[in-house]
C-alpha cells in the first residue's frame, strides 16, 4: 500500500534534481538582474554613479511637494504623462495584436490540420516569417512601407485603395497600423503552430461520430473543436501576450522616436541610456514587470488556465 506514495515521492525528488540546474541558471540570468533593477529603482542611480547610488525609497515612483502657494507638485514615473502614454500604447498594441494573431492563427491551424497534398511543405513554409529575426523583418518592412519607393503604396495606388502615398511609419495616424501589420505577419505562424499542436491532440473518432450523425461543420467547430483545444489556445494566448507586452525591437527599428508607438520598453530604454536617468529607467522596467505579472496572474485565474498538465 505504501509503494505508491513512496514511488510518487521518489519521482518528485528526481524531478526536482533534474530541474535544479535549470532553476539555478534562471536565478542567475533572470532573477539577479531583476533584483538589481528593483534595487536601482529605489535609488538615485545614474550611469556614472551606479556604485555610489543613494537609497531614496519610492521617490522615483511617485513623490510630491507642496509649495508655499498651496499647490502640490507631483514628480516621479507615475506622474509622468509620457509613462501613461507608453502604457496605453503597449496595452493597445497587445490587445489588437493578440486578437488578430489568434484569429488568423486559428484559421491557419485549421487549414494545416486538414489532409491535402503538400501539407508538410506548407507547414514548413508558414514558419519562415517567424524564423526571420525581428530586426531583419522590421528593416525589410520599413523599405516596403516607405512613402516614396515602398511597394505597399505602389500596390494600393494601383488597386485604387488609396489616392496618395502614405508615410506609414512616420504618420501618427498610421504608425501603429504599420507596427501591427509587421507583427501580425511575423508572429501569426507562432500562434498557428501552438494551436495546431492542440488540434492534433483531438481524437479523430469524435469527428467521425459527428460526421455520421450529420452534425454541421460549423457546429462541430464551436461544440467540439473549440472546447477541446481551449487549453492549448489559452496557453498560446498567454505566451503571445507576455511577448507583446515587452515588445521593443520591432518598434525601435520600424518607428523610432514616434510617440504614437512608444511602449513601456522603449521608454525604459530611453531613460536608462539616452537621458541618463538610470533610476527612472529601472523604475519603468520594474513597473513593466509588475504589470506583466499582474496581467498574467489575472489571466490565469479568470481564464482558469491549467499549466500543470493534469485534469482540472
C-alpha positions as a printed NumPy array, in Angstrom:
array([[  0.   ,   0.   ,   0.   ],
       [  2.922,   2.345,   0.682],
       [  4.734,   1.619,  -2.558],
       [  2.501,   4.031,  -4.49 ],
       [  3.077,   7.162,  -2.344],
       [  6.753,   6.266,  -1.889],
       [  7.23 ,   5.878,  -5.657],
       [  5.466,   9.172,  -6.276],
       [  7.698,  10.919,  -3.727],
       [ 10.807,   9.454,  -5.369],
       [  9.658,  10.7  ,  -8.769],
       [  9.018,  14.156,  -7.336],
       [ 12.519,  14.261,  -5.827],
       [ 14.055,  13.088,  -9.095],
       [ 12.133,  15.781, -10.964],
       [ 13.474,  18.494,  -8.657],
       [ 17.014,  17.15 ,  -9.084],
       [ 16.723,  17.397, -12.868],
       [ 15.127,  20.851, -12.624],
       [ 17.733,  22.224, -10.215],
       [ 20.349,  23.172, -12.886],
       [ 17.705,  24.989, -14.946],
       [ 16.362,  26.824, -11.916],
       [ 19.897,  27.812, -10.939],
       [ 20.593,  29.212, -14.417],
       [ 17.299,  31.117, -14.355],
       [ 18.136,  32.565, -10.951],
       [ 21.485,  33.788, -12.284],
       [ 20.453,  35.158, -15.684],
       [ 16.943,  36.397, -14.766],
       [ 16.465,  36.589, -11.01 ],
       [ 19.617,  38.521, -10.15 ],
       [ 19.178,  41.205, -12.869],
       [ 15.547,  41.603, -11.8  ],
       [ 16.533,  42.159,  -8.174],
       [ 19.218,  44.65 ,  -9.234],
       [ 16.686,  46.523, -11.367],
       [ 14.254,  46.742,  -8.465],
       [ 17.089,  47.95 ,  -6.222],
       [ 18.153,  50.671,  -8.663],
       [ 14.547,  51.855,  -8.921],
       [ 14.769,  52.727,  -5.223],
       [ 17.945,  54.801,  -5.607],
       [ 19.145,  57.949,  -7.381],
       [ 21.49 ,  55.953,  -9.637],
       [ 22.819,  57.273, -12.932],
       [ 25.117,  55.672, -15.499],
       [ 28.115,  57.357, -13.911],
       [ 27.21 ,  56.624, -10.284],
       [ 25.903,  53.079, -10.105],
       [ 28.23 ,  52.124,  -7.274],
       [ 27.6  ,  55.268,  -5.231],
       [ 23.824,  55.459,  -5.662],
       [ 21.864,  56.546,  -2.589],
       [ 18.629,  54.975,  -1.397],
       [ 15.652,  57.301,  -1.986],
       [ 12.736,  54.952,  -1.375],
       [  9.714,  55.299,  -3.658],
       [ 10.524,  58.805,  -4.903],
       [ 11.203,  57.519,  -8.408],
       [  7.703,  56.028,  -8.486],
       [  5.791,  58.961,  -7.017],
       [  6.657,  61.906,  -4.818],
       [  5.166,  65.31 ,  -4.209],
       [  5.956,  68.661,  -2.69 ],
       [  3.574,  71.35 ,  -1.531],
       [  4.611,  74.87 ,  -2.495],
       [  4.078,  77.957,  -0.361],
       [  1.221,  78.883,  -2.659],
       [ -0.563,  75.701,  -1.614],
       [ -0.161,  73.992,  -4.967],
       [  1.075,  70.392,  -4.863],
       [  3.608,  69.337,  -7.484],
       [  3.877,  65.624,  -8.238],
       [  7.036,  64.044,  -9.641],
       [  8.14 ,  60.513, -10.438],
       [  7.253,  57.939, -13.049],
       [  3.568,  57.657, -12.102],
       [  3.176,  61.422, -12.511],
       [  4.786,  61.449, -15.963],
       [  2.291,  61.711, -18.871],
       [  4.862,  60.071, -21.163],
       [  4.733,  56.936, -18.991],
       [  0.962,  56.665, -19.153],
       [  1.086,  57.265, -22.896],
       [  3.534,  54.37 , -23.201],
       [  1.255,  52.189, -21.046],
       [ -1.728,  52.941, -23.295],
       [  0.312,  52.24 , -26.435],
       [  1.567,  48.935, -25.03 ],
       [ -1.867,  47.753, -23.935],
       [ -3.432,  48.794, -27.24 ],
       [ -0.75 ,  47.015, -29.233],
       [ -1.04 ,  43.9  , -27.061],
       [ -4.837,  43.771, -27.261],
       [ -5.042,  44.255, -31.023],
       [ -2.088,  42.072, -31.998],
       [ -3.062,  39.131, -29.778],
       [ -6.672,  39.118, -31.005],
       [ -5.744,  39.394, -34.696],
       [ -2.969,  36.823, -34.486],
       [ -5.131,  34.39 , -32.519],
       [ -7.985,  34.54 , -35.023],
       [ -5.745,  34.258, -38.088],
       [ -3.553,  31.666, -36.387],
       [ -6.618,  29.572, -35.596],
       [ -7.73 ,  29.684, -39.238],
       [ -4.237,  28.764, -40.435],
       [ -4.011,  25.928, -37.917],
       [ -7.358,  24.512, -39.074],
       [ -6.127,  24.567, -42.67 ],
       [ -2.805,  22.946, -41.792],
       [ -4.603,  20.265, -39.772],
       [ -6.546,  19.12 , -42.829],
       [ -5.25 ,  16.422, -45.163],
       [ -4.049,  17.75 , -48.521],
       [ -1.152,  17.213, -50.88 ],
       [  1.985,  19.093, -49.885],
       [  0.853,  19.678, -46.3  ],
       [  4.357,  19.131, -44.917],
       [  5.844,  21.694, -47.288],
       [  3.186,  24.268, -46.391],
       [  3.722,  23.68 , -42.655],
       [  7.419,  24.348, -43.127],
       [  6.945,  27.424, -45.318],
       [  4.452,  29.024, -42.944],
       [  7.143,  29.226, -40.267],
       [  9.551,  31.314, -42.371],
       [  8.263,  34.736, -41.178],
       [  8.568,  33.624, -37.56 ],
       [ 12.122,  32.319, -38.148],
       [ 13.364,  35.618, -39.585],
       [ 14.993,  37.808, -36.878],
       [ 12.745,  40.665, -35.817],
       [ 15.299,  43.345, -36.681],
       [ 15.615,  41.958, -40.208],
       [ 11.825,  41.8  , -40.59 ],
       [ 11.427,  45.36 , -39.338],
       [ 14.064,  46.713, -41.717],
       [ 12.583,  44.799, -44.643],
       [  9.096,  46.097, -43.94 ],
       [ 10.446,  49.625, -43.4  ],
       [ 11.524,  49.622, -47.04 ],
       [  8.229,  48.135, -48.179],
       [  6.27 ,  50.76 , -46.212],
       [  8.408,  53.69 , -47.344],
       [  6.241,  56.554, -48.59 ],
       [  8.432,  57.344, -51.614],
       [  9.519,  53.996, -53.046],
       [  7.72 ,  51.411, -50.926],
       [  5.94 ,  48.597, -52.73 ],
       [  2.888,  48.788, -50.463],
       [  1.985,  52.32 , -51.562],
       [  2.532,  51.38 , -55.204],
       [  0.272,  48.342, -54.836],
       [ -2.509,  50.256, -53.093],
       [ -2.336,  53.085, -55.647],
       [ -2.586,  50.556, -58.481],
       [ -5.627,  48.949, -56.848],
       [ -7.116,  52.424, -56.192],
       [ -7.335,  51.704, -52.468],
       [ -5.586,  54.995, -51.704],
       [ -5.324,  58.223, -53.724],
       [ -1.963,  59.429, -52.407],
       [  1.209,  57.988, -50.939],
       [  1.134,  57.386, -47.178],
       [  4.081,  57.689, -44.801],
       [  3.077,  54.559, -42.911],
       [  5.816,  54.568, -40.281],
       [  6.111,  58.344, -39.846],
       [  2.497,  59.475, -39.734],
       [  0.913,  59.471, -36.245],
       [ -2.297,  58.109, -37.781],
       [ -0.72 ,  55.038, -39.391],
       [  2.392,  54.276, -37.294],
       [  0.603,  51.802, -35.007],
       [ -1.102,  50.201, -38.012],
       [  2.3  ,  49.666, -39.625],
       [  3.652,  48.051, -36.466],
       [  0.601,  45.772, -36.249],
       [  0.941,  44.724, -39.901],
       [  4.546,  43.65 , -39.411],
       [  3.892,  41.955, -36.076],
       [  0.879,  40.023, -37.385],
       [  2.876,  38.889, -40.421],
       [  5.747,  37.681, -38.254],
       [  4.032,  36.202, -35.205],
       [  0.865,  34.596, -36.609],
       [  2.844,  31.43 , -37.533],
       [  3.821,  31.092, -33.86 ],
       [  0.178,  31.142, -32.804],
       [ -0.762,  28.751, -35.614],
       [  1.947,  26.31 , -34.512],
       [  0.76 ,  26.226, -30.894],
       [ -2.906,  25.894, -31.878],
       [ -2.041,  23.175, -34.409],
       [ -0.406,  21.168, -31.615],
       [ -3.701,  21.348, -29.716],
       [ -5.719,  20.344, -32.791],
       [ -3.605,  17.25 , -33.31 ],
       [ -4.46 ,  16.095, -29.789],
       [ -8.19 ,  15.968, -30.579],
       [ -9.297,  12.33 , -31.147],
       [-10.378,  11.701, -34.743],
       [-13.15 ,   9.38 , -33.547],
       [-15.117,  12.376, -32.28 ],
       [-15.151,  13.959, -35.727],
       [-16.132,  10.665, -37.297],
       [-19.056,  10.267, -34.91 ],
       [-20.174,  13.847, -35.598],
       [-19.979,  13.24 , -39.348],
       [-22.07 ,  10.084, -39.077],
       [-24.662,  11.95 , -37.02 ],
       [-24.814,  14.645, -39.689],
       [-23.661,  17.498, -37.468],
       [-22.956,  20.714, -39.4  ],
       [-19.21 ,  21.574, -39.652],
       [-19.778,  24.986, -38.043],
       [-21.476,  23.351, -35.066],
       [-18.658,  20.795, -34.894],
       [-16.146,  23.613, -34.615],
       [-17.956,  25.507, -31.843],
       [-19.242,  22.472, -29.92 ],
       [-16.331,  20.05 , -30.31 ],
       [-13.124,  21.567, -31.687],
       [-13.058,  24.851, -29.801],
       [-13.794,  23.409, -26.323],
       [-11.213,  20.635, -26.783],
       [ -8.413,  22.956, -27.932],
       [ -9.249,  25.596, -25.315],
       [ -6.305,  24.674, -23.008],
       [ -3.813,  24.943, -25.878],
       [ -5.469,  28.139, -27.094],
       [ -5.304,  29.751, -23.651],
       [ -1.624,  28.869, -23.255],
       [ -0.868,  30.242, -26.735],
       [ -2.641,  33.498, -25.879],
       [ -0.778,  33.952, -22.601],
       [  2.591,  33.284, -24.277],
       [  1.801,  35.776, -27.01 ],
       [  0.51 ,  38.334, -24.504],
       [  3.729,  38.148, -22.486],
       [  5.766,  38.645, -25.646],
       [  3.628,  41.546, -26.876],
       [  3.73 ,  43.404, -23.547],
       [  7.522,  43.632, -23.66 ],
       [  7.854,  44.49 , -27.357],
       [ 10.94 ,  46.553, -28.106],
       [ 12.993,  45.634, -31.174],
       [ 10.234,  45.889, -33.804],
       [  9.145,  49.366, -32.72 ],
       [ 12.717,  50.538, -32.079],
       [ 13.698,  49.744, -35.687],
       [ 10.431,  50.436, -37.531],
       [  9.076,  53.589, -35.864],
       [ 11.855,  55.228, -33.792],
       [ 11.011,  58.4  , -31.863],
       [  7.293,  58.121, -32.608],
       [  5.121,  58.99 , -29.613],
       [  2.179,  57.033, -31.043],
       [  4.065,  53.717, -30.849],
       [  6.369,  54.31 , -27.875],
       [  5.912,  51.384, -25.486],
       [  6.993,  50.842, -21.904],
       [ 10.157,  49.04 , -23.013],
       [ 11.113,  51.882, -25.355],
       [ 10.53 ,  54.451, -22.605],
       [ 12.594,  52.435, -20.13 ],
       [ 15.476,  52.202, -22.578],
       [ 15.395,  55.943, -23.282],
       [ 15.63 ,  56.786, -19.594],
       [ 18.277,  54.152, -18.902],
       [ 20.754,  55.131, -21.602],
       [ 19.74 ,  58.165, -23.663],
       [ 18.535,  60.55 , -20.949],
       [ 20.971,  59.313, -18.258],
       [ 18.065,  58.77 , -15.87 ],
       [ 19.1  ,  55.272, -14.895],
       [ 16.983,  55.124, -11.747],
       [ 13.873,  56.262, -13.634],
       [ 14.545,  53.7  , -16.354],
       [ 14.9  ,  50.987, -13.71 ],
       [ 11.609,  52.175, -12.232],
       [  9.905,  51.869, -15.629],
       [ 11.365,  48.376, -16.069],
       [ 10.138,  47.339, -12.616],
       [  6.658,  48.702, -13.323],
       [  6.608,  46.788, -16.617],
       [  7.478,  43.605, -14.747],
       [  4.757,  44.21 , -12.153],
       [  2.135,  44.956, -14.811],
       [  3.003,  41.81 , -16.765],
       [  2.966,  39.708, -13.574],
       [ -0.431,  41.11 , -12.556],
       [ -1.934,  40.583, -16.024],
       [ -0.596,  37.029, -16.181],
       [ -1.965,  36.155, -12.743],
       [ -5.368,  37.661, -13.556],
       [ -5.493,  35.858, -16.907],
       [ -4.638,  32.504, -15.35 ],
       [ -7.184,  32.928, -12.539],
       [-10.128,  34.271, -14.517],
       [ -9.301,  32.214, -17.611],
       [ -8.847,  29.075, -15.487],
       [ -5.61 ,  28.238, -17.262],
       [ -4.076,  24.982, -16.078],
       [ -0.334,  24.726, -16.747],
       [  0.228,  21.633, -14.616],
       [ -0.66 ,  19.215, -17.379],
       [ -3.258,  17.427, -15.269],
       [ -7.03 ,  17.49 , -15.307],
       [ -8.846,  20.306, -13.622]])
